[in-house]
Each structure stands twice: as structure tokens, then as C-alpha cells.
Amino acid sequence: MIDVWNIAVITLAGATFNYVLTDSRLPALHSLILYYGVIAAGLGIEAALVSAFGVERAMTVYTLMLHVPAFLLSLYLGRVRGWQLVFQVMSCVYFSQLTMQLGAIALALTGLRPVQFAVYMTASVAIIAAELKWFKPVFTQMFTQIQKGWWLPCLVLIVYYTIGAYVLANDEWTNLVIRPSLALLMLGFYGLIILLLTTLQRQMAAQYRVDMLAMQTQALRSRMEAVRAAEDAIRVERHDLRHRLQTARELVLQDSRQKALELLDDAESRLNEIKPVRWCPPPVLDAVFSSYFDQAERCGIEVKAGIALNGELPVDEAEFAIVMANVLDNAIQACMQLSEPEREINCKVIAHPSLMVEVQNPVKEPVAFDGMGRPVSGREGHGVGTQSVAAFCKRYGAICRYECTQGRFTFRLVI
């Protein structure tokens, strides 16, 4: 019975590892009941097979009874698909294998079953804590930002699992030496995989910051060019104004006051047309608004903007400008998927009583959200912008909300 007990403990630990990493689409209680109900049914079938045919023969269908259902459950409940899902499930299988091998080492060293069980529990709790604090946030970021290449680490994990479960002999030397050694060796290799993936993620985040800085520079350059063009046009109008005033004077002397007024109104209109719109006093933020609003209008997107900011912000201007650039860029990309009459962006920013932002735009399809309420997409590299917004909110204690109702996507930020 002790072998069946070990199987049950390790299976429940592995199932918990996988459940913790699964970003469920269903309510927590429903997910919990469904997930562990299926796992319990699989354990019951496996226990019946052990009773009827013995442990060794029953273990040959262990994958079919438990690992395949766990994969299908994650496919049904979670948002991750493809090789990313395989990597998540196989990672949890490896965690459970590592826990089992640590317990085997403890048993070999002490010969005490309670010590083995204590190692199981300690290792399981440590892994679950690591998943909640580190693995799940890292996996969530990597899954949204890195779309390709997941088959390679999956292949390594599958080969390890196949060797440990179906290739190695089930004898004392293998169980006490070979399998634990292979599990510990795999620990270093798995750590290398995670290191490479997180390094790639950091590179993408760094490239995103470079792109945002380049965007700010370009926006400022465009704003300066617009101001210079307006100044040149104003100089021309000022030069011509003397002639218009002279003409208006002659029209008044000739008692053609209506024509004189029309001439002066035309001059005023020309001056107003060449005056650049200033959205807010902070220069970098003003440049970002001007750049993205101009881009939207060139794309046939109607912009309805209400910006009420004074000269001082409670946050770093450049960081806030990056947030607004990210949000407005996403809004423009979403509008470009619609027909031109449907394209519209509503942007409201106020400074009092708090710095508050609301950006709203129509969307072609409903937007999916991850477990943290952030929008997800299948686009390569997507997710860096939302991670940047999340980091901004964490740094300044801001509240950020994404919503998608009745075909309209809304972003709200309160600082």
C-alpha cells in the first residue's frame, strides 16, 4: 500500500503544481471542483488497476489515466494553447518527478518513511510558493510575449519524462541512483531553459523601452517642426497683414464695411488655422498627444480628446508619456481593423481631484484578459506594453482597469 500512497501523494502534488500555474477562465470554485474531481477519478481508476494487476503494470497506463486528463483540463480551463501549454504541463510533471526523487534520496539515506513523506511535503510547499511568487508571473509574461520556439524546451522535457517513465529499468540501483541523479541533472538544464527565456523576455522589454524613447524623440522632433512651420507661416501672415489692413482701411473709407469685416475675418481664420494645437503644458506629453492624435486622424480615426492638465504632474512626465503612447497606439491598432466610419478614439485626461485617464475605442472582436485582468493577444511580442503599464502602476500606486463591453474597449487609470 505504501507504493499506492506514494503515487497518490505525488499525483496530487503534481496536479496542484499544474492547477496553480493554470490561468483559469472559470470561477475559482468551479475550476477547483472540476479539476480535482477529474484527478480524483483518475486516481481511483489507477488504484483499481494497481489492485488488479500490480504496481508495475498499472504504472504503464499512468500517463493515460492522469497526465493526459491534466493536460486536457488545462486546455479547457486555461488560456494557454499549443506548445506553451505543453511546456506548462510538462514543467509541472517534472516538478512532481523532482519531488519524488528528493523523497527517494531521503528514504535511501534514513530508511524512514516519515522522513520521505516530510521531504515530499516540504518540497511540494516550496515549489507551490515558488510558482505563486515567481513562476506564474514569469510564465504569464513569457507566454504573452514569446510566441514561437516553445517546442524545443518541450522536447527536452518530453525526452526526460519518456526516459524516466518507460526506458529505465525499475530496479533498486536505478531507483536510488540513476533516477535521482537524472532529476538533479535536469534541474540544472531546466534552470538554463528558464534563464534563456527570461533573458529573451528582458531583451524584448529593453527593445520596447528603446522604441518608446525613440517614439518620444520623434514626437518631440515632429512637434518642434510643427511649431517652426507655424512660426514661419505666422511671419508670412504678419507680413501680409499690413497689406490687408491697408485694404480694409480703404474699404471702410469707401463705406464697404461688410467687405472690410469679411477681409479681417478671413485674416483671423488664416491665423487660427496655422496656430498649432497645444494639448497640455508638459512638453513631452504634449508631443505624444500631438503625434498620436495626428497619426489617428491621418488613418481616418475620429479623435475626441479632452485634456485638462496643469504644468505639474504627480508622476514622472516621461514615464506617463510612455503609458499614454502605449494606450493610444493600441487604440489606433484596434481601430484600423474596423471600417473607417466606425473608427473613433475618446481620450479624457484630468488632473483634479486626481490624475485620471480614460481611453475608449471600438473593437472588432471581444478582448480576452489574463488572470490579472490585463488584455492578451496572439500577436508576437504583445504584452510588453501592458507589462510596462503594470510596472508604472506598481511604482506610483496607481489603479489600472481594462474593460471590454458592448464592442468597446476601455482603459482607465487613476493615480
C-alpha positions in Angstrom: 0.0 0.0 0.0 2.9 2.4 0.6 3.6 2.4 -3.2 0.0 3.4 -3.9 0.2 6.0 -1.2 3.4 7.5 -2.8 1.7 7.5 -6.2 -1.3 9.4 -4.7 0.8 11.9 -2.9 3.0 12.7 -5.9 0.0 12.8 -8.2 -1.9 15.3 -6.0 1.3 17.4 -5.7 1.8 17.4 -9.5 -1.9 18.2 -10.0 -1.6 21.1 -7.6 1.5 22.4 -9.3 -0.3 22.4 -12.6 -3.5 23.9 -11.2 -1.6 26.8 -9.6 0.0 27.7 -13.0 -3.3 27.4 -14.9 -4.9 30.8 -15.6 -8.5 29.6 -15.4 -11.3 31.1 -17.4 -13.9 29.8 -15.0 -14.7 30.9 -11.4 -12.2 29.6 -8.9 -14.6 27.3 -7.1 -15.9 25.7 -10.3 -12.3 25.2 -11.6 -11.3 23.7 -8.3 -14.2 21.2 -8.2 -13.8 20.2 -11.9 -10.0 19.9 -11.8 -9.7 17.8 -8.6 -12.8 15.8 -9.4 -11.3 14.6 -12.6 -7.9 13.9 -10.9 -9.6 12.0 -8.1 -11.4 9.9 -10.7 -8.1 9.2 -12.4 -6.5 8.2 -9.1 -9.4 5.9 -8.4 -9.0 4.1 -11.7 -5.3 3.9 -11.2 -5.8 2.4 -7.7 -8.2 -0.2 -9.1 -5.6 -1.1 -11.8 -2.9 -1.5 -9.1 -5.2 -3.7 -7.1 -6.0 -5.9 -10.1 -2.6 -6.0 -12.0 0.1 -4.8 -9.5 2.0 -1.5 -9.4 4.4 -2.1 -12.3 1.7 -3.0 -14.9 -0.6 -0.2 -13.6 2.1 2.4 -14.0 2.3 1.7 -17.7 -1.0 3.5 -18.2 -0.3 6.2 -15.6 0.2 8.8 -18.3 -3.1 7.9 -19.9 -5.0 7.9 -16.6 -3.6 11.1 -15.1 -1.2 13.2 -17.2 -3.4 13.3 -20.3 -6.5 14.3 -18.2 -4.4 17.0 -16.6 -3.4 18.3 -20.0 -7.0 18.3 -21.3 -8.2 20.1 -18.1 -5.6 22.8 -18.6 -6.6 23.1 -22.2 -10.2 23.5 -21.2 -9.8 25.8 -18.2 -6.7 27.8 -19.1 -5.9 30.5 -21.8 -2.6 29.0 -22.8 -2.5 26.9 -26.0 -0.1 24.9 -28.2 3.5 24.3 -27.2 3.2 26.8 -24.4 0.6 24.6 -22.7 2.7 21.5 -23.2 5.6 23.4 -21.6 3.4 24.3 -18.6 2.1 20.8 -18.1 5.5 19.1 -18.6 7.1 21.6 -16.2 4.7 20.5 -13.5 5.3 16.8 -14.3 9.0 17.5 -13.9 8.3 19.3 -10.6 6.4 16.2 -9.3 9.2 13.9 -10.5 11.8 16.1 -8.8 9.8 15.9 -5.5 9.5 12.1 -5.8 13.3 11.7 -6.4 14.1 14.0 -3.4 11.9 11.8 -1.3 13.7 8.7 -2.7 17.0 10.2 -1.7 15.7 10.9 1.8 14.4 7.4 2.2 17.7 5.9 1.0 19.7 8.0 3.5 17.5 7.5 6.5 15.4 4.4 5.8 12.4 6.2 7.4 9.1 6.6 5.6 8.1 9.6 7.7 11.2 11.4 6.6 10.4 10.6 3.0 6.9 12.0 3.4 8.2 15.1 5.2 10.5 15.7 2.2 7.5 15.3 -0.1 5.6 17.9 1.8 8.4 20.3 2.2 9.4 20.2 -1.5 5.8 20.5 -2.6 5.2 23.6 -0.4 8.4 25.1 -1.6 7.5 24.6 -5.3 4.0 25.9 -4.9 5.4 29.0 -3.1 7.9 29.5 -5.9 5.1 29.1 -8.5 2.9 31.7 -6.9 5.7 34.2 -6.3 7.9 33.7 -9.3 7.0 31.1 -11.9 3.4 32.1 -12.6 4.2 35.8 -13.2 7.2 34.9 -15.3 5.3 32.3 -17.3 2.4 34.7 -17.8 4.8 37.3 -19.2 6.8 34.9 -21.4 3.7 33.2 -22.8 2.2 36.5 -23.9 5.4 38.0 -25.3 7.2 34.9 -26.8 5.0 33.0 -29.3 7.5 30.8 -31.1 10.2 28.3 -30.2 8.5 26.6 -27.3 8.7 23.1 -29.0 12.4 22.9 -28.2 12.2 23.1 -24.3 9.1 20.9 -24.6 11.1 18.3 -26.5 13.7 18.2 -23.8 11.1 17.7 -21.0 9.3 15.0 -23.0 12.5 13.1 -23.6 13.4 13.3 -19.9 9.9 12.0 -19.0 10.0 9.2 -21.5 13.4 8.0 -20.3 12.4 8.1 -16.6 9.0 6.5 -17.1 9.4 4.0 -19.9 13.1 3.4 -20.7 15.0 3.0 -17.4 14.7 -0.3 -15.6 12.6 -0.5 -12.4 15.3 -1.9 -10.1 16.9 -0.7 -6.8 20.0 0.8 -8.4 18.0 2.8 -10.9 15.5 4.0 -8.4 18.1 5.0 -5.8 20.9 6.4 -8.0 20.0 6.8 -11.7 16.6 8.5 -11.5 17.6 10.9 -8.7 20.8 11.8 -10.5 18.9 12.4 -13.7 16.3 14.5 -11.9 19.0 16.7 -10.3 20.9 17.0 -13.7 17.6 18.0 -15.3 17.2 20.7 -12.6 20.2 22.5 -13.9 19.1 22.1 -17.5 15.6 23.3 -16.7 17.1 26.3 -14.9 19.1 27.1 -18.0 15.9 27.0 -20.1 14.2 29.4 -17.8 17.3 31.7 -17.8 17.4 31.8 -21.6 13.6 32.5 -21.8 13.8 35.3 -19.2 16.8 36.8 -20.9 14.9 36.9 -24.2 12.0 38.5 -22.3 14.2 41.1 -20.8 15.7 41.8 -24.3 12.2 42.3 -25.7 11.4 44.6 -22.8 14.6 46.6 -23.3 13.8 46.9 -27.0 10.4 48.1 -26.1 11.9 50.8 -23.9 14.2 51.8 -26.7 11.3 52.1 -29.1 9.3 54.2 -26.6 12.3 56.5 -26.2 12.6 56.7 -29.9 8.9 57.5 -30.1 9.3 60.3 -27.6 12.2 61.7 -29.5 10.3 61.5 -32.8 7.2 63.1 -31.2 9.3 66.0 -29.9 11.0 66.4 -33.2 7.7 66.5 -35.0 6.3 68.9 -32.5 9.3 71.3 -33.0 8.9 71.1 -36.7 5.2 71.9 -36.5 6.0 74.9 -34.2 8.7 76.1 -36.6 6.3 75.7 -39.6 3.7 77.6 -37.7 6.1 80.4 -36.8 7.2 80.7 -40.5 3.6 80.8 -41.6 2.8 83.5 -38.9 5.7 85.6 -40.2 4.3 85.4 -43.7 0.8 86.3 -42.4 2.2 89.1 -40.3 4.0 90.5 -43.4 0.8 90.3 -45.4 -1.3 91.7 -42.6 -0.1 95.2 -43.3 -1.5 95.0 -46.8 -4.8 93.5 -45.6 -5.1 96.3 -43.0 -4.4 98.9 -45.7 -7.0 97.3 -47.9 -9.5 97.1 -45.1 -8.9 100.9 -44.4 -9.7 101.7 -48.0 -12.8 99.6 -47.9 -14.0 101.4 -44.8 -13.3 104.8 -46.4 -15.4 103.6 -49.4 -18.2 102.7 -47.0 -17.8 99.0 -47.8 -17.7 97.9 -44.1 -19.1 94.5 -44.8 -16.3 93.6 -47.2 -13.8 95.0 -44.7 -15.1 92.8 -42.0 -15.0 89.8 -44.2 -11.4 90.6 -45.1 -10.5 90.8 -41.4 -12.4 87.6 -40.5 -10.5 85.8 -43.3 -7.2 87.1 -41.9 -8.2 85.9 -38.4 -9.2 82.5 -39.7 -5.9 82.0 -41.5 -4.0 82.9 -38.3 -6.1 80.4 -36.3 -5.5 77.7 -38.9 -1.8 77.9 -38.7 -1.7 78.0 -34.9 -0.5 74.6 -33.6 -2.8 72.9 -31.1 -1.3 72.6 -27.6 -2.9 69.8 -25.7 -1.1 70.4 -22.3 1.8 72.3 -20.8 4.2 69.4 -20.1 6.2 69.3 -23.4 6.9 65.6 -23.7 3.3 64.6 -23.0 2.0 67.4 -25.4 4.3 66.0 -28.1 3.0 62.4 -27.6 -0.7 63.6 -27.7 0.0 65.6 -30.9 1.9 62.8 -32.5 -0.7 60.1 -31.9 -3.8 62.2 -32.5 -2.3 63.4 -35.8 -1.5 59.7 -36.7 -5.1 58.7 -35.8 -6.6 61.5 -38.0 -4.3 60.5 -40.9 -5.7 57.0 -40.5 -9.3 58.2 -40.7 -9.9 57.9 -37.0 -12.1 60.5 -35.3 -10.4 61.8 -32.2 -12.5 63.2 -29.3 -10.0 64.5 -26.8 -10.4 66.4 -23.5 -7.1 67.1 -21.9 -7.2 69.2 -18.7 -3.7 69.2 -17.2 -1.7 71.9 -15.4 2.0 72.3 -15.6 2.8 69.8 -12.8 2.2 66.1 -12.7 2.3 63.8 -9.6 4.4 61.3 -11.7 7.4 61.4 -13.9 6.3 63.0 -17.2 8.4 60.7 -19.5 7.0 57.6 -17.8 3.4 58.8 -18.0 4.0 59.7 -21.7 5.1 56.1 -22.4 1.9 54.9 -20.8 -0.2 57.2 -22.9 1.8 56.3 -26.0 1.2 52.6 -25.4 -2.5 53.0 -24.8 -3.1 55.3 -27.8 -1.1 53.1 -30.1 -3.2 50.1 -29.0 -6.3 52.1 -29.6 -5.2 53.1 -33.1 -4.3 49.4 -34.0 -7.7 48.3 -32.8 -9.5 51.0 -34.9 -7.5 50.0 -38.0 -9.3 46.7 -38.0 -12.6 48.4 -38.5 -14.2 50.2 -41.4 -13.5 54.0 -41.5 -16.9 55.2 -40.3 -16.6 53.1 -37.2 -13.1 54.4 -36.2 -13.2 56.5 -33.1 -11.0 57.3 -30.1 -12.2 59.0 -27.0 -9.4 60.3 -24.7 -10.0 62.1 -21.4 -7.3 63.2 -19.0 -7.9 65.4 -15.9 -5.5 66.4 -13.1 -8.0 67.1 -10.3 -9.1 65.7 -7.9 -6.6 63.0 -9.0 -4.7 62.4 -12.2 -7.3 60.3 -14.2 -7.2 58.8 -17.7 -9.9 57.2 -19.8 -9.3 56.0 -23.3 -12.1 54.3 -25.2 -12.3 52.8 -28.7 -14.4 50.3 -30.6 -13.0 46.8 -31.2 -13.7 44.2 -33.9 -13.7 41.2 -31.6 -14.1 40.7 -27.9 -10.8 41.1 -26.0 -9.5 38.2 -23.8 -8.0 39.0 -20.4 -5.5 37.1 -18.3 -5.8 36.3 -14.6 -4.6 39.7 -13.6 -7.2 41.5 -15.8 -4.8 42.5 -18.5 -5.7 42.1 -22.2 -4.0 39.3 -24.0 -3.3 38.8 -27.7 -1.7 36.3 -30.1 0.5 38.9 -31.7 4.2 38.3 -31.5 5.8 40.4 -28.8 2.4 41.5 -27.4 2.3 42.1 -23.7 5.4 44.2 -23.2 3.3 47.4 -23.3 0.8 46.1 -20.7 3.7 44.9 -18.5 5.1 48.5 -18.8 1.8 49.9 -17.7 1.6 47.4 -14.8 5.2 48.4 -13.7 4.2 52.1 -13.8 1.1 51.4 -11.7 3.2 49.5 -9.1 5.8 52.2 -8.9 3.3 55.0 -8.3 0.5 53.1 -6.5 -1.9 53.7 -9.4 -5.1 51.8 -10.2 -5.5 50.5 -13.7 -8.5 48.8 -15.2 -9.2 47.3 -18.6 -12.8 46.6 -19.8 -14.4 45.3 -23.0 -18.2 45.6 -23.1 -20.7 46.0 -26.0 -17.9 46.2 -28.6 -16.0 49.0 -26.9 -12.6 48.7 -25.1 -11.9 51.0 -22.2 -8.7 51.8 -20.4 -8.9 53.6 -17.1 -6.0 54.9 -14.9 -6.3 56.7 -11.5 -3.3 58.0 -9.6 
